[in-house]
Amino acid sequence: MTITYAQAVKMLTLVSKAVPDQLDCDGCFEMLSEFAERELRGDEMSASLKLVEVHLTQCACCRYEYETLVEAIRAADELI
Ligand SMILES: [Zn+2]
């Protein structure tokens, strides 16, 4: 069986989505606000948000973004 390059790329994309054991910074940023809000509310984290948590322990850049975001959310809450 031969597959085309496009099919191979599609398969690899599906595989990487099916097994999201790692998150890049872009993916982390996308979910960061939801993660921060749930963290502050003490809500349960979904599987993908747990990946954010893992990424934050490994990535100083995103952790800084996260801390800034948490401060901003806390500050906003105090205004209400
Ligand atoms: Zn990162």
PDB file of the backbone (N, CA, C, O) and the ligand in Angstrom, with CONECT records:
HET     ZN  A 101       1
ATOM      1  N   MET A   1       0.846  -1.197   0.000  1.00  0.00           N
ATOM      2  CA  MET A   1       0.000   0.000   0.000  1.00  0.00           C
ATOM      3  C   MET A   1       0.882   1.247   0.000  1.00  0.00           C
ATOM      4  O   MET A   1       1.784   1.391   0.824  1.00  0.00           O
ATOM      5  N   THR A   2       0.604   2.120  -0.920  1.00  0.00           N
ATOM      6  CA  THR A   2       1.344   3.377  -0.938  1.00  0.00           C
ATOM      7  C   THR A   2       0.415   4.507  -0.525  1.00  0.00           C
ATOM      8  O   THR A   2      -0.768   4.509  -0.865  1.00  0.00           O
ATOM      9  N   ILE A   3       0.939   5.430   0.183  1.00  0.00           N
ATOM     10  CA  ILE A   3       0.149   6.595   0.563  1.00  0.00           C
ATOM     11  C   ILE A   3       0.833   7.849   0.029  1.00  0.00           C
ATOM     12  O   ILE A   3       2.051   7.895  -0.143  1.00  0.00           O
ATOM     13  N   THR A   4       0.034   8.833  -0.218  1.00  0.00           N
ATOM     14  CA  THR A   4       0.599  10.088  -0.713  1.00  0.00           C
ATOM     15  C   THR A   4       1.181  10.878   0.455  1.00  0.00           C
ATOM     16  O   THR A   4       0.919  10.587   1.622  1.00  0.00           O
ATOM     17  N   TYR A   5       1.959  11.861   0.112  1.00  0.00           N
ATOM     18  CA  TYR A   5       2.544  12.728   1.146  1.00  0.00           C
ATOM     19  C   TYR A   5       1.447  13.400   1.972  1.00  0.00           C
ATOM     20  O   TYR A   5       1.541  13.490   3.196  1.00  0.00           O
ATOM     21  N   ALA A   6       0.400  13.872   1.277  1.00  0.00           N
ATOM     22  CA  ALA A   6      -0.699  14.552   1.973  1.00  0.00           C
ATOM     23  C   ALA A   6      -1.392  13.614   2.960  1.00  0.00           C
ATOM     24  O   ALA A   6      -1.751  14.020   4.065  1.00  0.00           O
ATOM     25  N   GLN A   7      -1.574  12.361   2.554  1.00  0.00           N
ATOM     26  CA  GLN A   7      -2.200  11.389   3.464  1.00  0.00           C
ATOM     27  C   GLN A   7      -1.312  11.125   4.676  1.00  0.00           C
ATOM     28  O   GLN A   7      -1.793  10.988   5.801  1.00  0.00           O
ATOM     29  N   ALA A   8      -0.018  11.058   4.424  1.00  0.00           N
ATOM     30  CA  ALA A   8       0.927  10.814   5.513  1.00  0.00           C
ATOM     31  C   ALA A   8       0.878  11.961   6.524  1.00  0.00           C
ATOM     32  O   ALA A   8       0.876  11.736   7.734  1.00  0.00           O
ATOM     33  N   VAL A   9       0.840  13.171   6.019  1.00  0.00           N
ATOM     34  CA  VAL A   9       0.778  14.347   6.894  1.00  0.00           C
ATOM     35  C   VAL A   9      -0.516  14.322   7.704  1.00  0.00           C
ATOM     36  O   VAL A   9      -0.516  14.601   8.903  1.00  0.00           O
ATOM     37  N   LYS A  10      -1.620  13.982   7.032  1.00  0.00           N
ATOM     38  CA  LYS A  10      -2.912  13.924   7.705  1.00  0.00           C
ATOM     39  C   LYS A  10      -2.899  12.883   8.829  1.00  0.00           C
ATOM     40  O   LYS A  10      -3.418  13.118   9.920  1.00  0.00           O
ATOM     41  N   MET A  11      -2.300  11.742   8.538  1.00  0.00           N
ATOM     42  CA  MET A  11      -2.230  10.683   9.545  1.00  0.00           C
ATOM     43  C   MET A  11      -1.397  11.120  10.748  1.00  0.00           C
ATOM     44  O   MET A  11      -1.771  10.893  11.898  1.00  0.00           O
ATOM     45  N   LEU A  12      -0.274  11.744  10.458  1.00  0.00           N
ATOM     46  CA  LEU A  12       0.590  12.208  11.546  1.00  0.00           C
ATOM     47  C   LEU A  12      -0.121  13.258  12.397  1.00  0.00           C
ATOM     48  O   LEU A  12       0.024  13.280  13.619  1.00  0.00           O
ATOM     49  N   THR A  13      -0.881  14.118  11.747  1.00  0.00           N
ATOM     50  CA  THR A  13      -1.634  15.138  12.471  1.00  0.00           C
ATOM     51  C   THR A  13      -2.650  14.488  13.397  1.00  0.00           C
ATOM     52  O   THR A  13      -2.804  14.888  14.551  1.00  0.00           O
ATOM     53  N   LEU A  14      -3.349  13.467  12.870  1.00  0.00           N
ATOM     54  CA  LEU A  14      -4.341  12.771  13.678  1.00  0.00           C
ATOM     55  C   LEU A  14      -3.693  12.095  14.872  1.00  0.00           C
ATOM     56  O   LEU A  14      -4.218  12.136  15.985  1.00  0.00           O
ATOM     57  N   VAL A  15      -2.544  11.471  14.630  1.00  0.00           N
ATOM     58  CA  VAL A  15      -1.833  10.789  15.709  1.00  0.00           C
ATOM     59  C   VAL A  15      -1.405  11.781  16.779  1.00  0.00           C
ATOM     60  O   VAL A  15      -1.566  11.528  17.972  1.00  0.00           O
ATOM     61  N   SER A  16      -0.856  12.914  16.345  1.00  0.00           N
ATOM     62  CA  SER A  16      -0.369  13.867  17.336  1.00  0.00           C
ATOM     63  C   SER A  16      -1.523  14.479  18.129  1.00  0.00           C
ATOM     64  O   SER A  16      -1.344  14.871  19.282  1.00  0.00           O
ATOM     65  N   LYS A  17      -2.713  14.563  17.513  1.00  0.00           N
ATOM     66  CA  LYS A  17      -3.859  15.079  18.255  1.00  0.00           C
ATOM     67  C   LYS A  17      -4.429  14.039  19.201  1.00  0.00           C
ATOM     68  O   LYS A  17      -4.945  14.362  20.271  1.00  0.00           O
ATOM     69  N   ALA A  18      -4.325  12.758  18.778  1.00  0.00           N
ATOM     70  CA  ALA A  18      -4.872  11.677  19.590  1.00  0.00           C
ATOM     71  C   ALA A  18      -4.039  11.457  20.847  1.00  0.00           C
ATOM     72  O   ALA A  18      -4.558  11.027  21.877  1.00  0.00           O
ATOM     73  N   VAL A  19      -2.756  11.753  20.757  1.00  0.00           N
ATOM     74  CA  VAL A  19      -1.880  11.536  21.900  1.00  0.00           C
ATOM     75  C   VAL A  19      -1.235  12.855  22.309  1.00  0.00           C
ATOM     76  O   VAL A  19      -0.061  13.090  22.023  1.00  0.00           O
ATOM     77  N   PRO A  20      -1.993  13.706  22.972  1.00  0.00           N
ATOM     78  CA  PRO A  20      -1.445  15.011  23.315  1.00  0.00           C
ATOM     79  C   PRO A  20      -0.651  14.954  24.611  1.00  0.00           C
ATOM     80  O   PRO A  20      -1.077  15.489  25.634  1.00  0.00           O
ATOM     81  N   ASP A  21       0.505  14.304  24.560  1.00  0.00           N
ATOM     82  CA  ASP A  21       1.277  14.177  25.800  1.00  0.00           C
ATOM     83  C   ASP A  21       2.118  15.418  26.053  1.00  0.00           C
ATOM     84  O   ASP A  21       2.678  15.598  27.134  1.00  0.00           O
ATOM     85  N   GLN A  22       2.197  16.271  25.037  1.00  0.00           N
ATOM     86  CA  GLN A  22       2.953  17.497  25.235  1.00  0.00           C
ATOM     87  C   GLN A  22       2.253  18.665  24.577  1.00  0.00           C
ATOM     88  O   GLN A  22       1.497  18.505  23.619  1.00  0.00           O
ATOM     89  N   LEU A  23       2.515  19.811  25.100  1.00  0.00           N
ATOM     90  CA  LEU A  23       1.847  21.007  24.631  1.00  0.00           C
ATOM     91  C   LEU A  23       2.943  21.994  24.255  1.00  0.00           C
ATOM     92  O   LEU A  23       3.930  22.131  24.979  1.00  0.00           O
ATOM     93  N   ASP A  24       2.781  22.672  23.144  1.00  0.00           N
ATOM     94  CA  ASP A  24       3.739  23.731  22.855  1.00  0.00           C
ATOM     95  C   ASP A  24       3.217  25.048  23.441  1.00  0.00           C
ATOM     96  O   ASP A  24       2.112  25.106  23.980  1.00  0.00           O
ATOM     97  N   CYS A  25       4.015  26.080  23.329  1.00  0.00           N
ATOM     98  CA  CYS A  25       3.651  27.347  23.963  1.00  0.00           C
ATOM     99  C   CYS A  25       2.374  27.935  23.361  1.00  0.00           C
ATOM    100  O   CYS A  25       1.551  28.500  24.082  1.00  0.00           O
ATOM    101  N   ASP A  26       2.208  27.805  22.054  1.00  0.00           N
ATOM    102  CA  ASP A  26       0.990  28.312  21.415  1.00  0.00           C
ATOM    103  C   ASP A  26      -0.243  27.637  21.991  1.00  0.00           C
ATOM    104  O   ASP A  26      -1.226  28.299  22.327  1.00  0.00           O
ATOM    105  N   GLY A  27      -0.185  26.323  22.100  1.00  0.00           N
ATOM    106  CA  GLY A  27      -1.313  25.569  22.638  1.00  0.00           C
ATOM    107  C   GLY A  27      -1.564  25.924  24.087  1.00  0.00           C
ATOM    108  O   GLY A  27      -2.707  25.977  24.541  1.00  0.00           O
ATOM    109  N   CYS A  28      -0.487  26.165  24.805  1.00  0.00           N
ATOM    110  CA  CYS A  28      -0.584  26.537  26.212  1.00  0.00           C
ATOM    111  C   CYS A  28      -1.272  27.894  26.362  1.00  0.00           C
ATOM    112  O   CYS A  28      -2.183  28.054  27.174  1.00  0.00           O
ATOM    113  N   PHE A  29      -0.828  28.859  25.575  1.00  0.00           N
ATOM    114  CA  PHE A  29      -1.408  30.204  25.631  1.00  0.00           C
ATOM    115  C   PHE A  29      -2.907  30.171  25.348  1.00  0.00           C
ATOM    116  O   PHE A  29      -3.687  30.887  25.975  1.00  0.00           O
ATOM    117  N   GLU A  30      -3.293  29.330  24.395  1.00  0.00           N
ATOM    118  CA  GLU A  30      -4.699  29.243  24.013  1.00  0.00           C
ATOM    119  C   GLU A  30      -5.590  28.838  25.188  1.00  0.00           C
ATOM    120  O   GLU A  30      -6.726  29.298  25.303  1.00  0.00           O
ATOM    121  N   MET A  31      -5.067  27.984  26.048  1.00  0.00           N
ATOM    122  CA  MET A  31      -5.891  27.453  27.140  1.00  0.00           C
ATOM    123  C   MET A  31      -5.578  28.086  28.479  1.00  0.00           C
ATOM    124  O   MET A  31      -6.169  27.738  29.501  1.00  0.00           O
ATOM    125  N   LEU A  32      -4.632  29.028  28.462  1.00  0.00           N
ATOM    126  CA  LEU A  32      -4.139  29.579  29.719  1.00  0.00           C
ATOM    127  C   LEU A  32      -5.217  30.283  30.542  1.00  0.00           C
ATOM    128  O   LEU A  32      -5.263  30.130  31.762  1.00  0.00           O
ATOM    129  N   SER A  33      -6.079  31.050  29.882  1.00  0.00           N
ATOM    130  CA  SER A  33      -7.086  31.797  30.646  1.00  0.00           C
ATOM    131  C   SER A  33      -8.111  30.842  31.270  1.00  0.00           C
ATOM    132  O   SER A  33      -8.552  31.040  32.402  1.00  0.00           O
ATOM    133  N   GLU A  34      -8.480  29.805  30.512  1.00  0.00           N
ATOM    134  CA  GLU A  34      -9.415  28.833  31.077  1.00  0.00           C
ATOM    135  C   GLU A  34      -8.773  28.107  32.257  1.00  0.00           C
ATOM    136  O   GLU A  34      -9.402  27.871  33.288  1.00  0.00           O
ATOM    137  N   PHE A  35      -7.498  27.760  32.068  1.00  0.00           N
ATOM    138  CA  PHE A  35      -6.770  27.083  33.133  1.00  0.00           C
ATOM    139  C   PHE A  35      -6.718  27.952  34.389  1.00  0.00           C
ATOM    140  O   PHE A  35      -6.982  27.475  35.492  1.00  0.00           O
ATOM    141  N   ALA A  36      -6.380  29.217  34.214  1.00  0.00           N
ATOM    142  CA  ALA A  36      -6.252  30.134  35.349  1.00  0.00           C
ATOM    143  C   ALA A  36      -7.589  30.308  36.066  1.00  0.00           C
ATOM    144  O   ALA A  36      -7.640  30.326  37.296  1.00  0.00           O
ATOM    145  N   GLU A  37      -8.664  30.436  35.298  1.00  0.00           N
ATOM    146  CA  GLU A  37      -9.979  30.622  35.916  1.00  0.00           C
ATOM    147  C   GLU A  37     -10.393  29.389  36.718  1.00  0.00           C
ATOM    148  O   GLU A  37     -10.922  29.492  37.825  1.00  0.00           O
ATOM    149  N   ARG A  38     -10.138  28.228  36.131  1.00  0.00           N
ATOM    150  CA  ARG A  38     -10.498  26.992  36.854  1.00  0.00           C
ATOM    151  C   ARG A  38      -9.648  26.814  38.103  1.00  0.00           C
ATOM    152  O   ARG A  38     -10.129  26.387  39.152  1.00  0.00           O
ATOM    153  N   GLU A  39      -8.381  27.151  37.961  1.00  0.00           N
ATOM    154  CA  GLU A  39      -7.464  27.045  39.098  1.00  0.00           C
ATOM    155  C   GLU A  39      -7.960  27.933  40.246  1.00  0.00           C
ATOM    156  O   GLU A  39      -7.978  27.510  41.402  1.00  0.00           O
ATOM    157  N   LEU A  40      -8.361  29.160  39.918  1.00  0.00           N
ATOM    158  CA  LEU A  40      -8.812  30.100  40.939  1.00  0.00           C
ATOM    159  C   LEU A  40     -10.139  29.673  41.561  1.00  0.00           C
ATOM    160  O   LEU A  40     -10.384  29.911  42.744  1.00  0.00           O
ATOM    161  N   ARG A  41     -10.987  29.047  40.761  1.00  0.00           N
ATOM    162  CA  ARG A  41     -12.273  28.580  41.279  1.00  0.00           C
ATOM    163  C   ARG A  41     -12.163  27.230  41.955  1.00  0.00           C
ATOM    164  O   ARG A  41     -13.083  26.794  42.648  1.00  0.00           O
ATOM    165  N   GLY A  42     -11.019  26.561  41.749  1.00  0.00           N
ATOM    166  CA  GLY A  42     -10.846  25.223  42.295  1.00  0.00           C
ATOM    167  C   GLY A  42     -11.633  24.182  41.527  1.00  0.00           C
ATOM    168  O   GLY A  42     -11.969  23.124  42.061  1.00  0.00           O
ATOM    169  N   ASP A  43     -11.929  24.485  40.262  1.00  0.00           N
ATOM    170  CA  ASP A  43     -12.655  23.540  39.422  1.00  0.00           C
ATOM    171  C   ASP A  43     -11.743  22.399  38.982  1.00  0.00           C
ATOM    172  O   ASP A  43     -10.517  22.499  39.005  1.00  0.00           O
ATOM    173  N   GLU A  44     -12.393  21.323  38.585  1.00  0.00           N
ATOM    174  CA  GLU A  44     -11.666  20.178  38.059  1.00  0.00           C
ATOM    175  C   GLU A  44     -11.059  20.508  36.693  1.00  0.00           C
ATOM    176  O   GLU A  44     -11.676  21.195  35.880  1.00  0.00           O
ATOM    177  N   MET A  45      -9.858  20.016  36.454  1.00  0.00           N
ATOM    178  CA  MET A  45      -9.184  20.255  35.188  1.00  0.00           C
ATOM    179  C   MET A  45      -9.493  19.132  34.195  1.00  0.00           C
ATOM    180  O   MET A  45      -9.487  17.954  34.553  1.00  0.00           O
ATOM    181  N   SER A  46      -9.756  19.507  32.968  1.00  0.00           N
ATOM    182  CA  SER A  46      -9.923  18.502  31.921  1.00  0.00           C
ATOM    183  C   SER A  46      -8.542  17.954  31.549  1.00  0.00           C
ATOM    184  O   SER A  46      -7.516  18.483  31.977  1.00  0.00           O
ATOM    185  N   ALA A  47      -8.536  16.898  30.755  1.00  0.00           N
ATOM    186  CA  ALA A  47      -7.261  16.282  30.362  1.00  0.00           C
ATOM    187  C   ALA A  47      -6.350  17.282  29.661  1.00  0.00           C
ATOM    188  O   ALA A  47      -5.142  17.304  29.897  1.00  0.00           O
ATOM    189  N   SER A  48      -6.937  18.110  28.798  1.00  0.00           N
ATOM    190  CA  SER A  48      -6.092  19.059  28.068  1.00  0.00           C
ATOM    191  C   SER A  48      -5.582  20.167  28.984  1.00  0.00           C
ATOM    192  O   SER A  48      -4.490  20.696  28.777  1.00  0.00           O
ATOM    193  N   LEU A  49      -6.376  20.517  30.000  1.00  0.00           N
ATOM    194  CA  LEU A  49      -5.901  21.539  30.939  1.00  0.00           C
ATOM    195  C   LEU A  49      -4.800  20.992  31.846  1.00  0.00           C
ATOM    196  O   LEU A  49      -3.955  21.743  32.332  1.00  0.00           O
ATOM    197  N   LYS A  50      -4.819  19.687  32.067  1.00  0.00           N
ATOM    198  CA  LYS A  50      -3.718  19.094  32.839  1.00  0.00           C
ATOM    199  C   LYS A  50      -2.407  19.205  32.072  1.00  0.00           C
ATOM    200  O   LYS A  50      -1.335  19.301  32.669  1.00  0.00           O
ATOM    201  N   LEU A  51      -2.501  19.190  30.739  1.00  0.00           N
ATOM    202  CA  LEU A  51      -1.304  19.378  29.922  1.00  0.00           C
ATOM    203  C   LEU A  51      -0.753  20.790  30.094  1.00  0.00           C
ATOM    204  O   LEU A  51       0.459  21.004  30.078  1.00  0.00           O
ATOM    205  N   VAL A  52      -1.657  21.741  30.258  1.00  0.00           N
ATOM    206  CA  VAL A  52      -1.223  23.115  30.529  1.00  0.00           C
ATOM    207  C   VAL A  52      -0.429  23.137  31.834  1.00  0.00           C
ATOM    208  O   VAL A  52       0.631  23.756  31.928  1.00  0.00           O
ATOM    209  N   GLU A  53      -0.967  22.449  32.829  1.00  0.00           N
ATOM    210  CA  GLU A  53      -0.305  22.387  34.125  1.00  0.00           C
ATOM    211  C   GLU A  53       1.109  21.806  33.989  1.00  0.00           C
ATOM    212  O   GLU A  53       2.066  22.327  34.562  1.00  0.00           O
ATOM    213  N   VAL A  54       1.216  20.733  33.228  1.00  0.00           N
ATOM    214  CA  VAL A  54       2.530  20.106  33.001  1.00  0.00           C
ATOM    215  C   VAL A  54       3.454  21.079  32.284  1.00  0.00           C
ATOM    216  O   VAL A  54       4.622  21.225  32.645  1.00  0.00           O
ATOM    217  N   HIS A  55       2.917  21.742  31.263  1.00  0.00           N
ATOM    218  CA  HIS A  55       3.735  22.683  30.496  1.00  0.00           C
ATOM    219  C   HIS A  55       4.235  23.820  31.382  1.00  0.00           C
ATOM    220  O   HIS A  55       5.371  24.274  31.241  1.00  0.00           O
ATOM    221  N   LEU A  56       3.387  24.272  32.285  1.00  0.00           N
ATOM    222  CA  LEU A  56       3.766  25.389  33.159  1.00  0.00           C
ATOM    223  C   LEU A  56       4.910  25.019  34.100  1.00  0.00           C
ATOM    224  O   LEU A  56       5.689  25.881  34.507  1.00  0.00           O
ATOM    225  N   THR A  57       5.007  23.733  34.443  1.00  0.00           N
ATOM    226  CA  THR A  57       6.110  23.329  35.307  1.00  0.00           C
ATOM    227  C   THR A  57       7.418  23.262  34.529  1.00  0.00           C
ATOM    228  O   THR A  57       8.498  23.247  35.119  1.00  0.00           O
ATOM    229  N   GLN A  58       7.317  23.223  33.198  1.00  0.00           N
ATOM    230  CA  GLN A  58       8.517  23.043  32.378  1.00  0.00           C
ATOM    231  C   GLN A  58       8.918  24.298  31.632  1.00  0.00           C
ATOM    232  O   GLN A  58      10.025  24.370  31.098  1.00  0.00           O
ATOM    233  N   CYS A  59       8.042  25.287  31.584  1.00  0.00           N
ATOM    234  CA  CYS A  59       8.273  26.431  30.714  1.00  0.00           C
ATOM    235  C   CYS A  59       8.167  27.726  31.525  1.00  0.00           C
ATOM    236  O   CYS A  59       7.073  28.145  31.903  1.00  0.00           O
ATOM    237  N   ALA A  60       9.302  28.343  31.783  1.00  0.00           N
ATOM    238  CA  ALA A  60       9.323  29.569  32.583  1.00  0.00           C
ATOM    239  C   ALA A  60       8.552  30.694  31.911  1.00  0.00           C
ATOM    240  O   ALA A  60       7.903  31.501  32.576  1.00  0.00           O
ATOM    241  N   CYS A  61       8.630  30.737  30.607  1.00  0.00           N
ATOM    242  CA  CYS A  61       7.949  31.779  29.832  1.00  0.00           C
ATOM    243  C   CYS A  61       6.433  31.731  30.041  1.00  0.00           C
ATOM    244  O   CYS A  61       5.808  32.753  30.324  1.00  0.00           O
ATOM    245  N   CYS A  62       5.856  30.552  29.902  1.00  0.00           N
ATOM    246  CA  CYS A  62       4.415  30.413  30.069  1.00  0.00           C
ATOM    247  C   CYS A  62       4.013  30.556  31.537  1.00  0.00           C
ATOM    248  O   CYS A  62       2.929  31.053  31.842  1.00  0.00           O
ATOM    249  N   ARG A  63       4.879  30.126  32.433  1.00  0.00           N
ATOM    250  CA  ARG A  63       4.564  30.279  33.847  1.00  0.00           C
ATOM    251  C   ARG A  63       4.470  31.750  34.210  1.00  0.00           C
ATOM    252  O   ARG A  63       3.615  32.150  35.000  1.00  0.00           O
ATOM    253  N   TYR A  64       5.353  32.553  33.628  1.00  0.00           N
ATOM    254  CA  TYR A  64       5.305  33.988  33.854  1.00  0.00           C
ATOM    255  C   TYR A  64       3.987  34.571  33.331  1.00  0.00           C
ATOM    256  O   TYR A  64       3.340  35.373  34.004  1.00  0.00           O
ATOM    257  N   GLU A  65       3.608  34.155  32.130  1.00  0.00           N
ATOM    258  CA  GLU A  65       2.328  34.594  31.559  1.00  0.00           C
ATOM    259  C   GLU A  65       1.172  34.204  32.475  1.00  0.00           C
ATOM    260  O   GLU A  65       0.253  34.987  32.718  1.00  0.00           O
ATOM    261  N   TYR A  66       1.244  32.992  32.967  1.00  0.00           N
ATOM    262  CA  TYR A  66       0.193  32.469  33.834  1.00  0.00           C
ATOM    263  C   TYR A  66       0.082  33.292  35.117  1.00  0.00           C
ATOM    264  O   TYR A  66      -1.012  33.668  35.537  1.00  0.00           O
ATOM    265  N   GLU A  67       1.231  33.562  35.728  1.00  0.00           N
ATOM    266  CA  GLU A  67       1.217  34.331  36.976  1.00  0.00           C
ATOM    267  C   GLU A  67       0.670  35.741  36.761  1.00  0.00           C
ATOM    268  O   GLU A  67      -0.064  36.275  37.592  1.00  0.00           O
ATOM    269  N   THR A  68       1.044  36.325  35.632  1.00  0.00           N
ATOM    270  CA  THR A  68       0.522  37.653  35.284  1.00  0.00           C
ATOM    271  C   THR A  68      -0.994  37.611  35.132  1.00  0.00           C
ATOM    272  O   THR A  68      -1.713  38.501  35.585  1.00  0.00           O
ATOM    273  N   LEU A  69      -1.454  36.551  34.481  1.00  0.00           N
ATOM    274  CA  LEU A  69      -2.891  36.385  34.237  1.00  0.00           C
ATOM    275  C   LEU A  69      -3.653  36.203  35.546  1.00  0.00           C
ATOM    276  O   LEU A  69      -4.713  36.798  35.744  1.00  0.00           O
ATOM    277  N   VAL A  70      -3.107  35.378  36.436  1.00  0.00           N
ATOM    278  CA  VAL A  70      -3.754  35.138  37.724  1.00  0.00           C
ATOM    279  C   VAL A  70      -3.860  36.445  38.520  1.00  0.00           C
ATOM    280  O   VAL A  70      -4.891  36.738  39.126  1.00  0.00           O
ATOM    281  N   GLU A  71      -2.769  37.222  38.504  1.00  0.00           N
ATOM    282  CA  GLU A  71      -2.787  38.528  39.182  1.00  0.00           C
ATOM    283  C   GLU A  71      -3.887  39.421  38.605  1.00  0.00           C
ATOM    284  O   GLU A  71      -4.610  40.092  39.341  1.00  0.00           O
ATOM    285  N   ALA A  72      -3.996  39.415  37.285  1.00  0.00           N
ATOM    286  CA  ALA A  72      -4.991  40.252  36.618  1.00  0.00           C
ATOM    287  C   ALA A  72      -6.410  39.812  36.990  1.00  0.00           C
ATOM    288  O   ALA A  72      -7.284  40.646  37.226  1.00  0.00           O
ATOM    289  N   ILE A  73      -6.626  38.507  37.040  1.00  0.00           N
ATOM    290  CA  ILE A  73      -7.955  37.999  37.386  1.00  0.00           C
ATOM    291  C   ILE A  73      -8.277  38.349  38.840  1.00  0.00           C
ATOM    292  O   ILE A  73      -9.392  38.765  39.155  1.00  0.00           O
ATOM    293  N   ARG A  74      -7.294  38.177  39.716  1.00  0.00           N
ATOM    294  CA  ARG A  74      -7.501  38.512  41.133  1.00  0.00           C
ATOM    295  C   ARG A  74      -7.814  39.990  41.297  1.00  0.00           C
ATOM    296  O   ARG A  74      -8.724  40.365  42.037  1.00  0.00           O
ATOM    297  N   ALA A  75      -7.052  40.823  40.600  1.00  0.00           N
ATOM    298  CA  ALA A  75      -7.264  42.273  40.668  1.00  0.00           C
ATOM    299  C   ALA A  75      -8.666  42.626  40.182  1.00  0.00           C
ATOM    300  O   ALA A  75      -9.341  43.468  40.773  1.00  0.00           O
ATOM    301  N   ALA A  76      -9.099  41.979  39.102  1.00  0.00           N
ATOM    302  CA  ALA A  76     -10.427  42.233  38.553  1.00  0.00           C
ATOM    303  C   ALA A  76     -11.502  41.801  39.543  1.00  0.00           C
ATOM    304  O   ALA A  76     -12.520  42.478  39.690  1.00  0.00           O
ATOM    305  N   ASP A  77     -11.281  40.681  40.221  1.00  0.00           N
ATOM    306  CA  ASP A  77     -12.250  40.197  41.211  1.00  0.00           C
ATOM    307  C   ASP A  77     -12.395  41.170  42.368  1.00  0.00           C
ATOM    308  O   ASP A  77     -13.490  41.363  42.896  1.00  0.00           O
ATOM    309  N   GLU A  78     -11.279  41.783  42.762  1.00  0.00           N
ATOM    310  CA  GLU A  78     -11.324  42.708  43.886  1.00  0.00           C
ATOM    311  C   GLU A  78     -12.103  43.977  43.554  1.00  0.00           C
ATOM    312  O   GLU A  78     -12.636  44.642  44.442  1.00  0.00           O
ATOM    313  N   LEU A  79     -12.158  44.298  42.279  1.00  0.00           N
ATOM    314  CA  LEU A  79     -12.879  45.490  41.854  1.00  0.00           C
ATOM    315  C   LEU A  79     -14.385  45.309  41.926  1.00  0.00           C
ATOM    316  O   LEU A  79     -15.137  46.273  42.068  1.00  0.00           O
ATOM    317  N   ILE A  80     -14.816  44.043  41.826  1.00  0.00           N
ATOM    318  CA  ILE A  80     -16.252  43.777  41.788  1.00  0.00           C
ATOM    319  C   ILE A  80     -16.855  43.935  43.194  1.00  0.00           C
ATOM    320  O   ILE A  80     -18.059  43.751  43.373  1.00  0.00           O
TER     321      ILE A  80
HETATM  322 ZN    ZN A 101       5.592  27.542  27.048  1.00  0.00          ZN2+
END
